[in-house]
């Protein structure tokens, strides 16, 4: 009698085969979501990185050439870029900080047991439901030097003696645009902070109250530490969204007056679609992503070290 050479599959092999099959099934289910991400996000990102190392421009008949790091050298020597970068940092930091402060105050208010609280929460979300273009057009009407409601209200209150062209005055155009940015981004930050406040254990506040801690002391020693992970996350996201802002500021000022509100994305837009330097504009985008990631790494690292 000959010995049987075939063996039954072991449990380990069966388990490995099942895991591989589940992995293939998971990948198949994820493909409908992955394909659009690859086509509309990863693909353009990789193409933009490629363009950053070329002299691509519009209206040229010759073949696009590879120029290596030449675009980066030109970018770092460009005074207009550094001025735009400075304006972008002022804008992003100011909007993020003021947005957080205003949103935290509003979230604390909406977390209290007040009358019409549900209605107030819905009302606070109104700016979030409006497209940036609509917000920009609305605020242009508010800031209008002759027909704007802001000048009218300030004059009736006796705080202003003459009309101000808010969006075309060199000294106040950027602060005026920052106010719009804060108003626009408040709802999202408020919702996130309100959700965090509702997850703070009430027992901690009760214990603090029994120990004689004041309201401010309980807020500073209990509420803020409990909110720290949420604060780090939402302020980081707000900073990224604000530093990459384009549509809102473009509708309001198109970067004027005299470049006083020309954020980095507006600068890149002008280089690409006004002057046709696609390679140079892509270089700006790549360099800006690197700088923003570095700033975020420093900020998040510091916050995490303080939390330890």
C-alpha angles and dihedrals in degrees: 000000000000120000116250111248100188119090133197114251113264123240090251092056092047091050091048091050091049092051091050091050092049089049091054091047091050091050091049091052092048096049096084088058097037097051096062090046091052094044100042103028115021095036096053090042092056091044090051090052089051092050090052089069095049138069093238114163138159125264097022123131097198124088117270110256131213109245101175114209095346092106091053092051090051091047096053090050093050111106092195090059093052091047090051090047091052092050090047092053092048090049096045097044094044095047093044095049096043091042091053094047094048093043093050091052091048092046091052089051094048090048092062121092097255133153115267089013093148091052091048091052091052091047091053090059095058097098089050091059094053122088115241091244092056091047091050093050092046093052092046086061091047091051096042108134095224109021099025119122093220095064090043094053094045092049093049089050090052093242096113131044100189140019118277124209093220099185097042101045111103094217101046106027094093095046089048091053091046089058089056091048091052092048092048097050099040098089096058094046091044093053092050094047092045090054089051093049091053090055095054106109111250090213090071092057091045091052091048091049091051089051090056098253115158123237092258091047092052090048093049098042102033113019101042096047090049090051096046097102090048092046092052092048099046096042090050092051092044091052092051092047092046097047089051094047116138118141099054096049092040091057092045102046111346085229096305162162093069092326093302091134099029102133119196093261090053089050090052091047092053093048092050105037104022099040100019099233098141096164093051092046090051089051090055090051094050093046091047093052090053092049094047092049090051092050092047091049091054092047097046092043091053093048092049092049091051090050093056 
